[in-house]
Amino acid sequence: MKKLGEKELEKINGGIGFWGIAGIVSAVVFIVGVLDGIARPLKCD
């Protein structure tokens, strides 16, 4: 295997960033909210 230098390491792209994690968390919260609304429909006062 070849060791990468500083310049080569900086050029590597990939992984998941902040916005990817935020999107996944938002999607999970939305789906849980929809399922909660279906399972326990509450009347508006």
PQR file with spaces between the fields and no chain letter, atoms N, CA, C, O and H, PARSE charges and radii, in Angstrom:
ATOM       1  N    MET     1       0.835   -1.177    0.000 -0.4000 1.5000
ATOM       2  CA   MET     1       0.000    0.000    0.000 -0.0000 2.0000
ATOM       3  C    MET     1       0.884    1.247    0.000  0.5500 1.7000
ATOM       4  O    MET     1       2.009    1.250    0.501 -0.5500 1.4000
ATOM       5  N    LYS     2       0.322    2.298   -0.584 -0.4000 1.5000
ATOM       6  CA   LYS     2       1.053    3.550   -0.672 -0.0000 2.0000
ATOM       7  C    LYS     2       0.517    4.533    0.359  0.5500 1.7000
ATOM       8  O    LYS     2      -0.697    4.690    0.494 -0.5500 1.4000
ATOM       9  H    LYS     2      -0.591    2.296   -0.991  0.4000 1.0000
ATOM      10  N    LYS     3       1.406    5.193    1.080 -0.4000 1.5000
ATOM      11  CA   LYS     3       0.985    6.232    2.016 -0.0000 2.0000
ATOM      12  C    LYS     3       0.692    7.507    1.235  0.5500 1.7000
ATOM      13  O    LYS     3       1.446    7.888    0.340 -0.5500 1.4000
ATOM      14  H    LYS     3       2.392    5.066    0.970  0.4000 1.0000
ATOM      15  N    LEU     4      -0.417    8.162    1.586 -0.4000 1.5000
ATOM      16  CA   LEU     4      -0.783    9.390    0.908 -0.0000 2.0000
ATOM      17  C    LEU     4      -0.211   10.589    1.647  0.5500 1.7000
ATOM      18  O    LEU     4      -0.128   10.604    2.875 -0.5500 1.4000
ATOM      19  H    LEU     4      -1.030    7.852    2.312  0.4000 1.0000
ATOM      20  N    GLY     5       0.176   11.577    0.883 -0.4000 1.5000
ATOM      21  CA   GLY     5       0.699   12.804    1.476 -0.0000 2.0000
ATOM      22  C    GLY     5      -0.445   13.753    1.826  0.5500 1.7000
ATOM      23  O    GLY     5      -1.615   13.456    1.584 -0.5500 1.4000
ATOM      24  H    GLY     5       0.108   11.565   -0.115  0.4000 1.0000
ATOM      25  N    GLU     6      -0.080   14.905    2.405 -0.4000 1.5000
ATOM      26  CA   GLU     6      -1.087   15.899    2.829 -0.0000 2.0000
ATOM      27  C    GLU     6      -1.933   16.363    1.656  0.5500 1.7000
ATOM      28  O    GLU     6      -3.158   16.423    1.758 -0.5500 1.4000
ATOM      29  H    GLU     6       0.870   15.146    2.602  0.4000 1.0000
ATOM      30  N    LYS     7      -1.292   16.691    0.548 -0.4000 1.5000
ATOM      31  CA   LYS     7      -2.014   17.229   -0.628 -0.0000 2.0000
ATOM      32  C    LYS     7      -2.974   16.186   -1.188  0.5500 1.7000
ATOM      33  O    LYS     7      -4.091   16.521   -1.581 -0.5500 1.4000
ATOM      34  H    LYS     7      -0.297   16.643    0.465  0.4000 1.0000
ATOM      35  N    GLU     8      -2.555   14.939   -1.229 -0.4000 1.5000
ATOM      36  CA   GLU     8      -3.408   13.870   -1.754 -0.0000 2.0000
ATOM      37  C    GLU     8      -4.592   13.605   -0.826  0.5500 1.7000
ATOM      38  O    GLU     8      -5.696   13.320   -1.291 -0.5500 1.4000
ATOM      39  H    GLU     8      -1.647   14.666   -0.910  0.4000 1.0000
ATOM      40  N    LEU     9      -4.364   13.697    0.479 -0.4000 1.5000
ATOM      41  CA   LEU     9      -5.450   13.470    1.435 -0.0000 2.0000
ATOM      42  C    LEU     9      -6.513   14.559    1.324  0.5500 1.7000
ATOM      43  O    LEU     9      -7.699   14.274    1.491 -0.5500 1.4000
ATOM      44  H    LEU     9      -3.468   13.929    0.856  0.4000 1.0000
ATOM      45  N    GLU    10      -6.116   15.787    1.049 -0.4000 1.5000
ATOM      46  CA   GLU    10      -7.059   16.884    0.935 -0.0000 2.0000
ATOM      47  C    GLU    10      -7.949   16.753   -0.299  0.5500 1.7000
ATOM      48  O    GLU    10      -9.046   17.312   -0.326 -0.5500 1.4000
ATOM      49  H    GLU    10      -5.152   16.018    0.914  0.4000 1.0000
ATOM      50  N    LYS    11      -7.498   16.028   -1.317 -0.4000 1.5000
ATOM      51  CA   LYS    11      -8.249   15.876   -2.564 -0.0000 2.0000
ATOM      52  C    LYS    11      -9.318   14.791   -2.485  0.5500 1.7000
ATOM      53  O    LYS    11     -10.143   14.685   -3.393 -0.5500 1.4000
ATOM      54  H    LYS    11      -6.607   15.574   -1.295  0.4000 1.0000
ATOM      55  N    ILE    12      -9.327   13.990   -1.434 -0.4000 1.5000
ATOM      56  CA   ILE    12     -10.271   12.880   -1.319 -0.0000 2.0000
ATOM      57  C    ILE    12     -11.650   13.422   -0.969  0.5500 1.7000
ATOM      58  O    ILE    12     -11.806   14.182   -0.013 -0.5500 1.4000
ATOM      59  H    ILE    12      -8.656   14.076   -0.697  0.4000 1.0000
ATOM      60  N    ASN    13     -12.648   13.024   -1.752 -0.4000 1.5000
ATOM      61  CA   ASN    13     -14.040   13.386   -1.487 -0.0000 2.0000
ATOM      62  C    ASN    13     -14.797   12.133   -1.080  0.5500 1.7000
ATOM      63  O    ASN    13     -14.461   11.026   -1.498 -0.5500 1.4000
ATOM      64  H    ASN    13     -12.522   12.407   -2.529  0.4000 1.0000
ATOM      65  N    GLY    14     -15.829   12.322   -0.255 -0.4000 1.5000
ATOM      66  CA   GLY    14     -16.632   11.170    0.109 -0.0000 2.0000
ATOM      67  C    GLY    14     -17.146   11.285    1.528  0.5500 1.7000
ATOM      68  O    GLY    14     -16.890   12.265    2.228 -0.5500 1.4000
ATOM      69  H    GLY    14     -16.102   13.222    0.085  0.4000 1.0000
ATOM      70  N    GLY    15     -17.861   10.284    1.927 -0.4000 1.5000
ATOM      71  CA   GLY    15     -18.423   10.277    3.264 -0.0000 2.0000
ATOM      72  C    GLY    15     -19.750   11.016    3.308  0.5500 1.7000
ATOM      73  O    GLY    15     -20.274   11.430    2.274 -0.5500 1.4000
ATOM      74  H    GLY    15     -18.069    9.488    1.359  0.4000 1.0000
ATOM      75  N    ILE    16     -20.276   11.176    4.482 -0.4000 1.5000
ATOM      76  CA   ILE    16     -21.557   11.853    4.655 -0.0000 2.0000
ATOM      77  C    ILE    16     -21.296   13.118    5.472  0.5500 1.7000
ATOM      78  O    ILE    16     -20.572   13.093    6.467 -0.5500 1.4000
ATOM      79  H    ILE    16     -19.850   10.839    5.321  0.4000 1.0000
ATOM      80  N    GLY    17     -21.890   14.203    5.038 -0.4000 1.5000
ATOM      81  CA   GLY    17     -21.676   15.485    5.695 -0.0000 2.0000
ATOM      82  C    GLY    17     -22.809   15.828    6.647  0.5500 1.7000
ATOM      83  O    GLY    17     -23.706   15.027    6.910 -0.5500 1.4000
ATOM      84  H    GLY    17     -22.478   14.223    4.230  0.4000 1.0000
ATOM      85  N    PHE    18     -22.732   17.041    7.147 -0.4000 1.5000
ATOM      86  CA   PHE    18     -23.736   17.518    8.093 -0.0000 2.0000
ATOM      87  C    PHE    18     -25.129   17.507    7.485  0.5500 1.7000
ATOM      88  O    PHE    18     -26.080   17.068    8.131 -0.5500 1.4000
ATOM      89  H    PHE    18     -22.003   17.693    6.933  0.4000 1.0000
ATOM      90  N    TRP    19     -25.264   17.988    6.243 -0.4000 1.5000
ATOM      91  CA   TRP    19     -26.588   18.084    5.624 -0.0000 2.0000
ATOM      92  C    TRP    19     -27.172   16.711    5.321  0.5500 1.7000
ATOM      93  O    TRP    19     -28.393   16.554    5.322 -0.5500 1.4000
ATOM      94  H    TRP    19     -24.491   18.345    5.718  0.4000 1.0000
ATOM      95  N    GLY    20     -26.344   15.731    5.065 -0.4000 1.5000
ATOM      96  CA   GLY    20     -26.836   14.371    4.868 -0.0000 2.0000
ATOM      97  C    GLY    20     -27.410   13.794    6.143  0.5500 1.7000
ATOM      98  O    GLY    20     -28.475   13.175    6.133 -0.5500 1.4000
ATOM      99  H    GLY    20     -25.352   15.859    5.064  0.4000 1.0000
ATOM     100  N    ILE    21     -26.706   13.997    7.237 -0.4000 1.5000
ATOM     101  CA   ILE    21     -27.190   13.521    8.539 -0.0000 2.0000
ATOM     102  C    ILE    21     -28.458   14.262    8.937  0.5500 1.7000
ATOM     103  O    ILE    21     -29.407   13.653    9.429 -0.5500 1.4000
ATOM     104  H    ILE    21     -25.841   14.500    7.245  0.4000 1.0000
ATOM     105  N    ALA    22     -28.477   15.589    8.724 -0.4000 1.5000
ATOM     106  CA   ALA    22     -29.661   16.383    9.058 -0.0000 2.0000
ATOM     107  C    ALA    22     -30.867   15.934    8.223  0.5500 1.7000
ATOM     108  O    ALA    22     -31.987   15.894    8.732 -0.5500 1.4000
ATOM     109  H    ALA    22     -27.706   16.084    8.324  0.4000 1.0000
ATOM     110  N    GLY    23     -30.650   15.603    6.967 -0.4000 1.5000
ATOM     111  CA   GLY    23     -31.738   15.126    6.110 -0.0000 2.0000
ATOM     112  C    GLY    23     -32.290   13.786    6.568  0.5500 1.7000
ATOM     113  O    GLY    23     -33.503   13.577    6.563 -0.5500 1.4000
ATOM     114  H    GLY    23     -29.739   15.636    6.554  0.4000 1.0000
ATOM     115  N    ILE    24     -31.413   12.888    6.960 -0.4000 1.5000
ATOM     116  CA   ILE    24     -31.855   11.575    7.427 -0.0000 2.0000
ATOM     117  C    ILE    24     -32.653   11.714    8.718  0.5500 1.7000
ATOM     118  O    ILE    24     -33.701   11.087    8.870 -0.5500 1.4000
ATOM     119  H    ILE    24     -30.428   13.058    6.964  0.4000 1.0000
ATOM     120  N    VAL    25     -32.163   12.536    9.653 -0.4000 1.5000
ATOM     121  CA   VAL    25     -32.867   12.748   10.917 -0.0000 2.0000
ATOM     122  C    VAL    25     -34.233   13.382   10.657  0.5500 1.7000
ATOM     123  O    VAL    25     -35.228   12.981   11.261 -0.5500 1.4000
ATOM     124  H    VAL    25     -31.312   13.046    9.529  0.4000 1.0000
ATOM     125  N    SER    26     -34.285   14.365    9.767 -0.4000 1.5000
ATOM     126  CA   SER    26     -35.561   15.025    9.448 -0.0000 2.0000
ATOM     127  C    SER    26     -36.553   14.041    8.836  0.5500 1.7000
ATOM     128  O    SER    26     -37.738   14.063    9.171 -0.5500 1.4000
ATOM     129  H    SER    26     -33.477   14.690    9.276  0.4000 1.0000
ATOM     130  N    ALA    27     -36.081   13.188    7.950 -0.4000 1.5000
ATOM     131  CA   ALA    27     -36.963   12.207    7.323 -0.0000 2.0000
ATOM     132  C    ALA    27     -37.513   11.225    8.354  0.5500 1.7000
ATOM     133  O    ALA    27     -38.694   10.878    8.307 -0.5500 1.4000
ATOM     134  H    ALA    27     -35.119   13.170    7.677  0.4000 1.0000
ATOM     135  N    VAL    28     -36.681   10.778    9.275 -0.4000 1.5000
ATOM     136  CA   VAL    28     -37.132    9.839   10.314 -0.0000 2.0000
ATOM     137  C    VAL    28     -38.174   10.503   11.205  0.5500 1.7000
ATOM     138  O    VAL    28     -39.192    9.893   11.530 -0.5500 1.4000
ATOM     139  H    VAL    28     -35.722   11.059    9.313  0.4000 1.0000
ATOM     140  N    VAL    29     -37.923   11.761   11.606 -0.4000 1.5000
ATOM     141  CA   VAL    29     -38.877   12.472   12.460 -0.0000 2.0000
ATOM     142  C    VAL    29     -40.203   12.662   11.730  0.5500 1.7000
ATOM     143  O    VAL    29     -41.264   12.510   12.335 -0.5500 1.4000
ATOM     144  H    VAL    29     -37.096   12.257   11.342  0.4000 1.0000
ATOM     145  N    PHE    30     -40.161   12.988   10.449 -0.4000 1.5000
ATOM     146  CA   PHE    30     -41.386   13.166    9.665 -0.0000 2.0000
ATOM     147  C    PHE    30     -42.181   11.863    9.579  0.5500 1.7000
ATOM     148  O    PHE    30     -43.396   11.867    9.778 -0.5500 1.4000
ATOM     149  H    PHE    30     -39.299   13.111    9.957  0.4000 1.0000
ATOM     150  N    ILE    31     -41.517   10.763    9.290 -0.4000 1.5000
ATOM     151  CA   ILE    31     -42.199    9.471    9.164 -0.0000 2.0000
ATOM     152  C    ILE    31     -42.805    9.055   10.502  0.5500 1.7000
ATOM     153  O    ILE    31     -43.925    8.546   10.543 -0.5500 1.4000
ATOM     154  H    ILE    31     -40.530   10.760    9.129  0.4000 1.0000
ATOM     155  N    VAL    32     -42.074    9.268   11.593 -0.4000 1.5000
ATOM     156  CA   VAL    32     -42.611    8.944   12.920 -0.0000 2.0000
ATOM     157  C    VAL    32     -43.842    9.797   13.201  0.5500 1.7000
ATOM     158  O    VAL    32     -44.817    9.293   13.758 -0.5500 1.4000
ATOM     159  H    VAL    32     -41.164    9.682   11.559  0.4000 1.0000
ATOM     160  N    GLY    33     -43.823   11.062   12.833 -0.4000 1.5000
ATOM     161  CA   GLY    33     -44.975   11.941   13.028 -0.0000 2.0000
ATOM     162  C    GLY    33     -46.181   11.490   12.226  0.5500 1.7000
ATOM     163  O    GLY    33     -47.303   11.513   12.731 -0.5500 1.4000
ATOM     164  H    GLY    33     -43.031   11.471   12.380  0.4000 1.0000
ATOM     165  N    VAL    34     -45.969   11.082   10.989 -0.4000 1.5000
ATOM     166  CA   VAL    34     -47.074   10.595   10.160 -0.0000 2.0000
ATOM     167  C    VAL    34     -47.665    9.321   10.754  0.5500 1.7000
ATOM     168  O    VAL    34     -48.887    9.191   10.837 -0.5500 1.4000
ATOM     169  H    VAL    34     -45.057   11.063   10.578  0.4000 1.0000
ATOM     170  N    LEU    35     -46.826    8.390   11.164 -0.4000 1.5000
ATOM     171  CA   LEU    35     -47.321    7.142   11.744 -0.0000 2.0000
ATOM     172  C    LEU    35     -48.036    7.395   13.072  0.5500 1.7000
ATOM     173  O    LEU    35     -49.023    6.726   13.380 -0.5500 1.4000
ATOM     174  H    LEU    35     -45.834    8.496   11.096  0.4000 1.0000
ATOM     175  N    ASP    36     -47.551    8.345   13.852 -0.4000 1.5000
ATOM     176  CA   ASP    36     -48.204    8.699   15.107 -0.0000 2.0000
ATOM     177  C    ASP    36     -49.574    9.300   14.827  0.5500 1.7000
ATOM     178  O    ASP    36     -50.538    9.009   15.535 -0.5500 1.4000
ATOM     179  H    ASP    36     -46.749    8.889   13.602  0.4000 1.0000
ATOM     180  N    GLY    37     -49.664   10.133   13.804 -0.4000 1.5000
ATOM     181  CA   GLY    37     -50.952   10.720   13.435 -0.0000 2.0000
ATOM     182  C    GLY    37     -51.948    9.680   12.962  0.5500 1.7000
ATOM     183  O    GLY    37     -53.144    9.809   13.222 -0.5500 1.4000
ATOM     184  H    GLY    37     -48.881   10.370   13.229  0.4000 1.0000
ATOM     185  N    ILE    38     -51.486    8.666   12.282 -0.4000 1.5000
ATOM     186  CA   ILE    38     -52.378    7.595   11.824 -0.0000 2.0000
ATOM     187  C    ILE    38     -52.811    6.722   12.995  0.5500 1.7000
ATOM     188  O    ILE    38     -53.975    6.331   13.087 -0.5500 1.4000
ATOM     189  H    ILE    38     -50.514    8.561   12.070  0.4000 1.0000
ATOM     190  N    ALA    39     -51.882    6.419   13.880 -0.4000 1.5000
ATOM     191  CA   ALA    39     -52.175    5.526   15.003 -0.0000 2.0000
ATOM     192  C    ALA    39     -53.016    6.196   16.090  0.5500 1.7000
ATOM     193  O    ALA    39     -53.879    5.556   16.691 -0.5500 1.4000
ATOM     194  H    ALA    39     -50.937    6.737   13.805  0.4000 1.0000
ATOM     195  N    ARG    40     -52.765    7.488   16.345 -0.4000 1.5000
ATOM     196  CA   ARG    40     -53.465    8.196   17.413 -0.0000 2.0000
ATOM     197  C    ARG    40     -54.012    9.530   16.895  0.5500 1.7000
ATOM     198  O    ARG    40     -53.476   10.589   17.221 -0.5500 1.4000
ATOM     199  H    ARG    40     -52.063    8.008   15.857  0.4000 1.0000
ATOM     200  N    PRO    41     -55.061    9.481   16.101 -0.5600 1.5000
ATOM     201  CA   PRO    41     -55.604   10.741   15.598  0.2800 2.0000
ATOM     202  C    PRO    41     -56.213   11.562   16.735  0.5500 1.7000
ATOM     203  O    PRO    41     -57.077   11.069   17.460 -0.5500 1.4000
ATOM     204  N    LEU    42     -55.774   12.795   16.894 -0.4000 1.5000
ATOM     205  CA   LEU    42     -56.256   13.679   17.933 -0.0000 2.0000
ATOM     206  C    LEU    42     -57.094   14.784   17.306  0.5500 1.7000
ATOM     207  O    LEU    42     -56.752   15.301   16.243 -0.5500 1.4000
ATOM     208  H    LEU    42     -55.072   13.195   16.306  0.4000 1.0000
ATOM     209  N    LYS    43     -58.204   15.148   17.972 -0.4000 1.5000
ATOM     210  CA   LYS    43     -59.067   16.204   17.470 -0.0000 2.0000
ATOM     211  C    LYS    43     -58.436   17.554   17.738  0.5500 1.7000
ATOM     212  O    LYS    43     -57.745   17.744   18.739 -0.5500 1.4000
ATOM     213  H    LYS    43     -58.482   14.727   18.836  0.4000 1.0000
ATOM     214  N    CYS    44     -58.677   18.488   16.837 -0.4000 1.5000
ATOM     215  CA   CYS    44     -58.249   19.872   17.076 -0.0000 2.0000
ATOM     216  C    CYS    44     -59.264   20.531   18.011  0.5500 1.7000
ATOM     217  O    CYS    44     -60.471   20.338   17.866 -0.5500 1.4000
ATOM     218  H    CYS    44     -59.238   18.334   16.024  0.4000 1.0000
ATOM     219  N    ASP    45     -58.777   21.290   18.945 -0.4000 1.5000
ATOM     220  CA   ASP    45     -59.670   21.947   19.896 -0.0000 2.0000
ATOM     221  C    ASP    45     -60.122   23.290   19.369  0.5500 1.7000
ATOM     222  O    ASP    45     -60.882   23.992   20.037 -0.5500 1.4000
ATOM     223  H    ASP    45     -57.796   21.448   19.063  0.4000 1.0000
